[in-house]
């Protein structure tokens, strides 16, 4: 089924959707601003409150793949993992396709997002344990790798990390785009500085390209503060399972920690990382060596990655611009403090 890209002012067909889910009549519908790939709405009806998700990112909007994610979250809920499985429609399906657009209706979860700076040491421990439980639970409820015909497999990880030759070419291309941008603004100046800095950094560490990734298994795929809701200081629901797939598990643990615990100046709170990582290793059954290898691969990934600049200059999409100062500074700090970061994850 070919889905239709939504216009910028797309309004969901609430009447038809609510009828399909037997969810009453709409009272209010408010857009939820957070989220870069899909659209969400807080909906109040005569029967309750709901979260309406409009799946439109081409990489994740296939209805069969969405239904596969829904089955996974229901199995996780049955194990007691804090998730928010979708409602089932009157036709027995959890995905509604109307006018070429895919939707799902979830119960509304009262809660708030928290970044690492808002978490206590004990909460950091519980966060790491939660991700470990997610990975261990997915191992129980999901099919063995390669036995999911209804699902599109996640892109296979390359046998080695990113090729620095490609990165040098990308840096040159981005620098050219920065030079062409008029009028030159503060973002352009920072982008130019960071690109030149990154090229020099990569030249010094070009021989540290990592080998193939570690132990693979089912992962959430996008575990970060905006995909976890807290209520009364405890995790209430892990949301947005669009990137569910088979990947190196320890790398997801490292990526998540880097997002949760990065400070505005581009450093990591290593004490909180340590508490999180120890709990993750314990609940996921991952050893120190596996985490150290994952740290190296994610560091190399960050060293070679420019997704925020590509969104800004190639797509004209500036929504991620506020993340750029901390994210670009983190790579430099991480390279300088490489041993300390490894120790925090694996010590």
N, C-alpha and C positions, 0 to 999 in steps of 0.2 A: 504494500500500500504506500502510495506517495503522499507525504504530508505537505501541506501548503505553508510556506513561510508567512508568518503573521505580519500585518502592517504595523507601523509604529504605534498606532492608536487602537489596536485590536481590543474589542470588548468581548468577553466570553459570553456565549449564548446561555445565560443563567437559567432561563425558563426550561429549555430542553434538557439541560444538564441535571437540574434538580428533579425534574420529572423522571429522568432515567435512573436516578438514585433513590427515588421516593423520599426525598429529603425536605419536603414541604415547599412553601413559597418564600421567595427572597424578601428580606426586610432591608438589608444593607449589603453592600459589596465594596470593600476597600482594598486597593492594591497594597501588597507588602513589598517595600522598596528593596530589601536585601536580596542578593542573588544576582549573578552575572550572566547565567546561561538560560534560565527559564523564568517564567512569571508566576507569581503567586497572589492569591486574593483571600482576604479574611471575609467570610460570608456568614451572615446571620440570617436564619430562616425561622419559619414558624415551628420548626422541630429541633432547632439547636444551632450550634456554632461549628463552622467547618473551615478547613483550609483547602482551597481549590488550587490545584497546580496545573498550569498550562505548560506542557512539554513541547518546546519548539526548537531546541538546539538540534541541528541535523544529526549530530553524532550520537545522540541519546534518545531521540524522539520516536524510535520504532516501537509501535504498540506491542509487538511480541516481546521485545526486550524489557519494556516497562512492566508488562504482566509478569515476566520472570522475576524482576526485582520485587514486585508485590508479593509473590509467593515466598520469596526469601524472607522478607520482613515478617510475614505471618508466622513462618517457622521460628524465627528468632523470638518473636513475641511469646510463642508457646513455651520457649525456654526461659522466659523472664527477662530477656534483654529489653531495655527501654527503647522502644521504637513506636511508630504510629502507623500501623497498617492501614491501607485504604478501605473505603467502604465498597461493598459489592453491589453492582447495579441490579435492576430488575431482570436483566438478561443474563445474570450470572457472571458478568465480567467486571473487572476492576478498572478497566481503561475504557473511556468513552471517546469515540472518534466522531466529531461532528464538524461538518464543513471542511474536512481535511485537516483538522486540528485535533491533537490528542490531549485529553484531560484526565485527572484523577481527583477524587474527593476524599479528603482525610478528616478525621476528627480534629477539632482545634485543640492544640495543647497550650495551656497557659504556661508561660515561662519566658526566660530572657537568655540572651547570649552572653557568655563571659569569656574574656581573653585571659591569658595566663597571669597578667598583672593583678587580676581580680580574684585569683584563686589562692587559698591558703596552702601550706605545705601538705596538709592532710588531703585537701581537695586535688592537689597535683598527683598524689599517690592514687587516689580513687580514679582519676582520669586515665592514668596509665593502665590500671587494672581493668578499667572498662574496655579500653581498646583491645587488651589481651583477651578478655572474655568474648568480644566480638569476633576476633580471629579464631579462637578455639571453637566458638559456637558455629561459625560458618563452616568450619571443618566437619562438624557433625551433621549439619542439615543440608549442605549443598552436594551436588553430584561430584564424583571424581573428575579431575581435569579431563577435558575432551569429551565428556558425556552430557553435554547440554546443547542438543541440536536446535532448540528453540531460541537460543541466545546467541548474540554476536559476541565472539570472544574479544577480550580486551587486546589491544595491539601487543604483539610479542615484544618483550624487551630485547634490545639489540645485544649481540654476544659481548660487546664491549660498550663502555660509556660513549658519550657523544664524541664525534670526530673533531678534534681541534681545527683541522683544515677547514671544515665547513663553518666552524665558529668564526675563524678569522675573516672568511669571506662575508659572513653575515654582519660582523662588526663594521667592515668597510662599507657595506651597503647602508647600514643604519646611520653611519657618520655622514654619508652623502645625503641622506634624507634630512638629517638634522640641519646640514648646511643650507639646504634648499628651502627650509621652512621660514617663512616671513609673515609677520615680523618675529624676530628671535625673542623668545621669552625666557623666564627663569627655568621652566622645564627643559627647554632646549639646552640651556647652559649646563644644567646638571646632567642631562643625558650625554652630552659631549664629553664632559669630565669623566663620567663613569665608564663610557665606552673606551676611551683612551687608557684609563686605569685598568680596566679589565683585560684589554689586549696585552698590556705589559705583564699583568699577573699571570695570564695564561701562557705567555712566552716563557716565564720562569718555571712553570709547573707542567709544561706540555708532556713530560715523560711520566706523569702520574695517572694516565688514563686507566680506569679500573677494568678488571676482567668481568666476566659474566656475573649476573646477580645471584643472590642467595636463594634459600628455600622459598618456593612459590606456594601460594595458597589463595583462597578466596579472601578478598579485602573489600572494605567499604569503598575505597578509591578516592575519597574526597573528604577526609576527616579533618575538620577545622572548626574554629569557634562559631561560625555562622551556620554550621550543620549540627550543632548540639544545643539543646535547650535545657536550661536549669530552672528548677523550682525549689524554693526553700533551701538553696545551697546544694542540692543534689541533682544529678542528671535526670531529666524527665523524658527526653526523647532524642534519639539520633535520627536525623532527617536527611532527605536528598540522597538517595541510593543510586543515582543515575550512573555512577562510575563503578558500580559493583563489577568485579572482575577478578581474574587470576593474575596476581603479581607477586613480587617478593614482599613478604609480609613485614619484615623488619624495616624495609624502606618506607612503608606507610607510617610505621611508628616514628621514624626519624622525621619525615616530612611534617607530620602532624605536630610534633614537639617544636619544630622550627617555626611553625606558624603561631602556635599558642604562646610560645615563650620568647618571641622576639620583642625587644624593647624599641621604643621610637628612634633611638640613636643607632639601631642596627647591631645590637649585641644580644646575646642570649642570657637569660637568667639561669645559670648553670646549676644552682642549688635546686631549683624547681625541676629542671630537666632531669637531674639525678634521681629525685624522688619519683618522678613519672616513669623513668626508664626502668628502675629496679622493679616497680610494680608490674610494668608491662612484661618484663622478662619472666617474672615469676608466674603470671597467669597465662602467658602465651607459650611458655616452655622454650623460650629462645635464649641461647647462650651468649656470653659476652662477645665472643669472636664474631657471631652473626651480626650483632649490633654494631661492632666496630667496622665490619665490612660495609654495612648499610650506610654508616656515617660517611665513609669514603665515597660511595657511589652517589649519595645525595649531594655531598659537597661538590663533586665533579659536575653533577647535573646543574647545580646552581651556578657554578663557574661558567658554564657554557650556555646558560639560558637567558633569553631576553624577551620573554613573552609580553611583559608590560609595554616595552618599547615597540614591539611589533604591533600590538593592539593600537597604540597611540599613532604610529606613523603609517602603518600599512592599512589599518582598518578605519582610522579616524575615530576610534573608540577610546574615550578618555576616562571611563568609569574606574579603571584600576590605577589611574595616575597617583592617587594618594598613597598607594602602597609602595611606590617606587623608591622614595628616599630611604626608608628602612631596609627594604629588600636588597637594594643595590649596595648599601653600606655593610649589610650582613656578610656578604661574600668576602669582602676585604677583611673584616674582623675575624671571620671563621678561618680563613687561610692563616692568619697570624696566630690564632689561638687553637690551631688544629688539634694538638695533643690534649689540651684541656677539654675540648668538646668531646673527643673520643672517650676520655676518661669518665666524663659525666654520663655518657650513654652506656658504657661497658664496664665501668668500675664498680 
